[in-house]
Amino acid sequence: MTFGARALIRLGALKKNLRVIQAAAPGAKVMAVIKANAYGHGIVTVAKSLNDVDAFAVARLSEACRLRESGIDKPIILLAGVLTSSELSAAMLHGFEIVVHCAEQIELLEAAGAGTVTVWLKFDTGMNRLGFSPDDSSELLGRLRDCDIVNEVRLMSHLASADEPHNSTTEDQFALFRSVAEGFSGAVSIANTPAILGWPQIANAQELLGFEGDHWIRPGLALFGISPFSGQTGADLGLTPVMRFEARLIAIKPLREGARVGYKGQYQSQSESVLGIISVGYGDGYSRHFRSGTPVLINGRRVPLIGNVSMDLIAVDLGSRTADQVGDIAILWGEGLAVEEIAPWAEAIPYDLVCGVTHREAIEVAD
């Protein structure tokens, strides 16, 4: 079978990662974050495979509608909420839950006619992005409870620096959110991937924050086997990569000492070697910012990228005594070559790379 670059998605690894996450917060309800096409892994395929989660979270109404149209009947939360009456009507029609983070959204709910909706009231405890001031919690809760269409209010916040285990900002956010959540009888959610895996007190969130309802965690990156922590890979946390981004070796030729490779000839060979051309480029999501030296895995060994990344092709130095053949598979990232290790070569983060895969060609497997 011939192919260019493709993302091989291993659903068995996805399910294994979910079990690792659940073990870190026993008893918590799981809101699986699968926005941005499930971080590049295929939103519908991933949703249909995660049978053991309690809900899904996406960024946009279009993502939520695609899930419903594909037969996903679990609760779906719109993390950015809705901003127009037509969006609110669509959310209620499909049974989506909405995050409310600004005054205009509350006014929209107050002005609405028929329908019912569950609301996640979001507070800004230090991210300084979306959310209300905790100082206004009593007023906001009162207004929402007085809205005829709001059938349940839940609480949410977002952690800004949980991927830095020694950063006191997270403790400060816990304390500030407690001022809102303490004594609350409904559902509460604050823990993203790094909080779940890096802050053990999250396992006892009711005690930490003083609420009485259900504790909801919001794993995203870890579901796909990727670590949110600098200097660690998913394997260090007991996770398994779900995506293997790969392509084929489509040409092999001698590389003379002094020869220049690729556009602008920015790479010059320092010795006699063998050049390999691989069918992947920035048109597939392999960043053009990857620089010479970036490792690529071929037949169990690492070889360096050389020259500039093209739209459809990259060049690697196979070494002077290679036994590689045209048609061999090159792994750009995945098991054996972690995306966390590859990302710095493009001055990127793992999110950039997996979300950026364009899926010109793709294959999904259920192993």
Secondary structure, 3 states (H helix, E strand, C coil): CCCCCEEEEEHHHHHHHHHHHHHHCCCCEEEEECHHHHHHCCHHHHHHHCCCCCEEEECCHHHHHHHHHCCCCCCEEECCCCCCHHHHHHHHHHCCEEEECCHHHHHHHHHCCCCCEEEEEEECCCCCCCCECHHHHHHHHHHHHHCCCEEEEEEEECCCCCCCCCCCHHHHHHHHHHHHHCCCCCCEEEEEHHHHHHCHHHHHHHHHHCCCCCEEEECCHHHHCCCCCCCCCHHHHCCCCCEEEEEEEEEEEEECCCCEECHHHCEECCCCEEEEEECCCCCCCCCCCCCCCCEEEECCEEEEEECCCCCCCEEEECCCCCCCCCCCEEEEEECCECHHHHHHHHCCCHHHHHHCCCCCCEEEECC
